[in-house]
Amino acid sequence: MTAAQRTPITGIVGLGTVGEALLRLAHEAGHEVIAVDTALDALDRTARRLKAADAARAEGADGAEGSGRADGAARPAVTLTTDPAALARAELVIEAVGEDEAVKRAVLRDVVARCAPGVPVLTTTTTLSVPRLAIASGSPGSVAGLRFFTPPAAGGPALPVHSPLASAATAAALDTLVAELGLRPAAVAAPSAADADDLVLAYLNRAAILCDEGYASARDIDTAMRLGCGLPLGPLETLDLMGIDSVHAALLARWRRTGDCAFEPSPLLSRMVTAGRLGRKSGEGFAAYDELGAVVTPAAGGPGAGTARPVTRVGVVGSGAMARGIAEVLAVGGRHTVLVARGAEQAERALTAVGDSLTRRVRRGRIAPAEREAALGRLETSHDLAALGGCDLVVEAIVEDLDAKRALFGRLGEVCAPGTVLATTTSSLSVAACAEASGRPADVIGLHFFNPAPVMRLVELAHTPDSHEDALATARALCRDLGKTAVECPDRTGFIVNRLLFPYLGDALDLLERAGTDIAATDAALEQGYGYPMGPFALLDTIGLDVSLAIQERLYDSFGLPELVPSQSLSELVAAGALGRKNQRGFRTGERRG
């Protein structure tokens, strides 16, 4: 056998979430793997999953000509054992045990003692010093780091940590392994990676708390954050992927070290760890999983009761960007739409803007010219609320001011027919206050569309204690027919998305109080490490610093929690006229404040 054909032998110590994922990647890459774990249940679980994966692969090969290994060779061996002496044959070893310094030091010393001199040993630590662990191993030149933000997957990010004590051979072996396993090296500095971990862990913990309160279903929380923020996974899906016990341990360590209540583990996470519901690796977490890690029972959630009423004619009150976007969605979706503005001039401008938006969609190939003309034919404008008298559902999309909204709902209660569903698009004000002003609270709900409404799929459907189930069912059916995804929650400031998003953004702003924070590097860590579409500072610029500050203030006024205290830095930036992307003055655009 030539050197090019030789099968690499890789050792892995620890078969938790990260270790098992590394085993699969190494095996798929053609490595012989020797995996060691002291827990028999971990070895048994891994063996069952490998067997299930082999069975699925064999089934696929039977149905597809040419499937399987091109050279017809047998797959490399996998040894699962409790005996670390088996690592003596390994040519590289990855330590993937829990984030406990004493345990890691002991494992690294043992591995170095058992392996041939100079065999590279990689630690997956996320919080400990790689050079310190290397020194503790007794062979500092052999040790480097391979850090993960989320469990490793083909094409996913990995952070190679080249210890200054590591030999050139160890550094080269690390880089070669990353390439062979199909991992994507992340260009992230260690301090920024640690900040990103802290931001994400606190966010995941808050999501678990929200779910435990019964505020929204697990499924709706995940859907809201995926669609509302463009995240690759919802927070509870992420917890299942990372391992409930691993996240719980990471939170507990940070809470003990810092005393920060954001890291005090949610009681729900503690109960799940005690019950052995650890996520994908145990087969059950917020969802249930099969041996291949596929969801078999989704997280709890689903629509409520009620009978949907027919909706053929819809009213929209307002002429701003949100009102125009909603009117466009409704008209394209086949509903006769009445847009009511403050005056004839505003109504005409709104109609022109919708027409221009539809023209752009035609140019981009998203709708046909005939669809544009049909949508415009279904859209009429007025500056008289009486035009809403024949509507089945009316959406309020005026300025985010409670007095103005209450006054409008008082008029809507008078001019709209009995049974007409009245919806407010507020994202932070009281739906109940609007409902009370209408004089018909059973008909009033919240329908928070995300901007731009023609593009964003998510709608937050908020209900008050008085909202009738038929009104909610009507809104659900309309959202579904329009191609939108509705998530449900009670009438509470911030609903789901802002209630979770803005404490996370507030935590990022708190980093500015510490010397040496690099906002670009922090953003890069969230983007490259966790796959977020943009980091927190770029997101603040996009939302608008003034809008972000206003939401922070409303959330704090409603809940009074320390995590919601408006940022002093943000307040000062807004006072100085820095509004973010809209005027090219913010954190990542134009003028920066040091």
PyMOL commands that set and color helices and strands:
alter all, ss='L'
color gray80, all
select helices_A, chain A and resi 3-5+17-28+40-62+84-89+101-114+130-137+140-142+168-180+190-212+218-229+235-242+244-258+261-263+267-275+321-332+344-363+369-377+385-388+402-415+431-438+441-443+469-481+497-513+519-530+536-543+545-559+562-564+568-575+581-583
alter helices_A, ss='H'
color red, helices_A
select strands_A, chain A and resi 9-13+32-36+78-81+92-95+121-123+143-147+157-161+184-185+288-289+295-297+313-317+336-340+379-382+393-396+421-424+444-449+458-463+485-490
alter strands_A, ss='S'
color yellow, strands_A
deselect
rebuild
show_as cartoon
